[in-house]
């Protein structure tokens, strides 16, 4: 028989029991055990106070007296929240309703992804990324602007990533919102315009003390709606015309005049841009013309 006293063990010849069957006091306290399952009365920060001598990868700990549960990851522990991931026995993802307020606007976090496909309609335009979505690709078959809500940073481990692909329309806008006070690329939100692919990963911040969402792969990301796309405005018998847009920058403008012979010729005109708001320009033709305007 092996002698466990060599490694600090205390031999026990029977099971641990109270001194009497009527004794109502507990005989063990998992709070002081190694690994296992335990309940803490403190908040999420108390997870980091569990010493290494009482830790074992895979242990489950409930905070706030069982309000939420976390599992200890099998990694080199740095005694931060990156050592833990949210744990749930539910297969359906109980954390899929991450509604929150952003700059005074309530963002609805209803989960709309099915079989890794997001279809946006007029009354459903928000995708809430679930804790079970790690390392998946979501096809964005969106016909209008959409929102994406990322899970809380402290609920997922380092390296958690999700990839989005939009190849349907190039004139729509996606807004990616980190949860509450989390950051993505050191910002409160990220705009994704047009067709393309982007991957978001949880990584350690530059200061090494916290974490943030980082774009780890992307293609065809543009800063403005229809940036780089030529826009056309037709006009008939106009001598002064104002064109409004939401480009957010001063576009290049070219005017083509109907030459009366079935064709068009470019014409030199006075273009007055709104340099303050950058959302419109006015053209004084100097005479009544018909044709079209191209701007980019």
N, C-alpha and C positions, 0 to 999 in steps of 0.2 A: 504494500500500500504506500502511495506517495505521501511525503510529509510536507504539507502546505505551509508549515510554520517557517520554512526557509524563505518564502516570499511574502511573509507577513500575515498568513492566514491563521484563523483560530478554528480549531476542529470543533464541530458540532455533531453530537451523536443523535439528535432528534430535531423535530421541527420547533421553531420558536413559538412560544405560546404565552398567554397571560398566566398569572398565578391562580386564576379562578375562572370558571366558565361564565360567571356573572360579571367579570371584569369588563368594563366598557372602554378601556383605554387601548389605543393602538399599540402594537408591538414593534412596528417599523415605521420609518418616515422616509419616503422616496426622495424628499428634498435633499437628504444627505447621502444618497446612494450614488453609484457610478452609472451614468447612462440612464436607460429606462424611460419611464413616463412620470412626469411630475407637473405640479401646478404651482405657479408663482402668483403672489398677490400684487406684484408691481407691474409696471408697463413694459413696453418692448425693450427698453434700455437695460432692464434687469437680466435679460438673456446674457449680456456681455459680462455680467458679474459672476457667472458660474465658472469656478476655477477649472483648470485643465485636469486636475486630479479627479474631478467628478464628471468629466465629459466623456462621451463615447459617440462616434459618428452614428447617425441614425436615431439618436434619442429624440423623444417628442416632449416638448415643453409648452404648457398652456400659460398665457399671461393674463393679467387682470382676472384671476380666479377662473380661468377657462374660457374667457371671452374669445380668444383666438389662439391657434396652435402653430408652433414652428418646429421644423425638423433640422437637426444639426447636420451640416454637410460633411462629406468625407474629403477634407482638404487640410492644408496647413492653416490653422486658425490664427486670425489676427485680432480676435476679440472685438470685432465690430459686427454690425448686422449682416455683413457679407458672409459671415459664417453660417447663416440660417436661411431657410426658405419656408414660406407659408405652407402648412400641411393641412390637408382636409381629406376626410374619408369619402367625400362626395365625388362621384364620377361626372356629374353634370357641370361642375364649376360654380360653386356658390358665390365666388367673388366676381361674377360677371356683371354685376350692377354697380358700377363705379361712378354714379352720378356725382357731380360736384359743380361748384360755381366758379366761373373763370371771368375775372374782371366785371363782375356784376351780372354775367349771363350764365344761366343754368345750362350745363352741357349734359344731355341725356346719354347715359352709358349703356343703353340696351344693346344686347349682343345680336349682331345681324350676320355673322359669318357662319356658313353652313358648307361643309365639305370644302373648306378653304376657298370659298367663293363669296365675295361681297357684292350684292346687287343693291344699288341705291335707287330709291323712289322718292317722290315728293314729300312723303311723310316719314320716311325712314332713311336718314342720311348719316348715321353715326355708327361706327364700328368700335366696340370696346374690346381691346386685346385681353384675352384671358390668360390666367396663369398656366393653363395647359397648352398654350399656343407656342411654346418655345421651339425655335428652329423650323417653323413651317413657312410655306409660301402662300400668300393670299392673293388670289386673282381679283383685281378691282374692275369689275364690269359695270362701271358707274356712268350714268347718263347725265349727271349734274354734280355740282359741288358736294363734297363729302367731308366728314370729320373722322379722325382716328384718335381714340383715347388709349394711352399706354397704361399698364398697371403700375401701382406704386413701386418705386425703386426698391424700397425695403422689403417688398414681398417676393422678389425674385433674386436669384443668385447672379454673380458676375458671369458674363458670357451669354445671358439670356438674349436671344435675338429673334427677330421676325422680319421677313422679307415681303415687300408689297410690289405688285406689278400691275401697271396700268397701260394697256395697249389699245384701248377702245377709242377715246376722244382726246384731242390735244388742246381743247379750250376749257377744260374743267380745272378746278382748284381743290386740292386736298389740304386740310390743316391737321397737323399732328400735335396733340396736346399731351404733355407729360401730366401726371396726376398731381393736383394741388401745387405744392411748392417745388416739385422736382424740375429739373432742367433738361433740355435737349440742345446739344451744341451750345451750352451756356446761355440759352434763351428760354423764354416761357412757352414758346410754340415754334413750329416750323411749317412753312408753306411749301407745298409741292405742286407745281404747275405742269400740265401737259402729260404727254405719254412718257413712259420711262419706268425704271426700276430703282428701288431704294431699300436698303437694309439698315435696321436700327438695332444696336447692341448696347447692353449695360456694361459700362467700363468704369474703371477708377478715374476720378478726376485728377487734374494735373497736380493739385495740392496733396494728393495721396491720402487725404483725410475723409473724402466722401466719394460718391459715385454719381454718374450722370448718363443720359442717353446720348450715344454717339452714332453718327452716320458712318458705317463701316464699309458700305459699298453703295454707289449710286451711278446712274447714267441718265443723261438728257434732262437733268434738273435745270429749270430756268427760274428767274426771279420774278417774272411778271407774266400775267395771262397773255397768251398769244405772242410772247416775245419772239422776235425773229420771223413772225408770220406777216405776210403782206395783207393789209386790210383795204377794202375797196368801198367807196361811196359814190353812187351815181347821182347826178344832178341834171335838171332840165330847166332852161331859161332862168338862171340865177345870176345875180350880179354880186351878191354877198351871201356867204354861207358859213355857218359855225358847225364844226364837227366836235362832238364830245367823245371822250374815251376814258378808259380806266387803266391806261398803261403805266402811269406813275413816272413817266419820263418824257422828254421832248422828242417826238418822232421825226423822221425824215419824210417830207411831203413832196409829191409830184402830181401835177394837174395835167390831164389830157383833154383836149378840146375836140368836139365833133367837127370835122372839116367839111361836112356837107357832101362829101364824095364817097361816103360809105366807110370812111376810116377815121383815125384820130391822130392828132399831132400834139406833142407836149408844148406847154405854154408857160412863159415866165410870169408869175403872179406874186402879189404881196401876201405873205403868210404871217399872221400875228399870233404867236403862241402865248398861252397863259403860263408864264414862267414861275408863278407862285404855286398854284395848285397842280400844275402839270396834268390837267385833265381835259383840255380842249384847245382848239385853235380856230381862228377865223381867217377866211380868205376873201380878199377884195379883188374881184375879177376886173374891175374897171369898166366893164360892159356886160351885157347880158350874154351868157354862154350856156352851152349844154355839153356834157361830157362825163368824166368820172375822175375821182381823186384816189390816188394810191398813197398809203402811208405805212411806215414800218418802224 
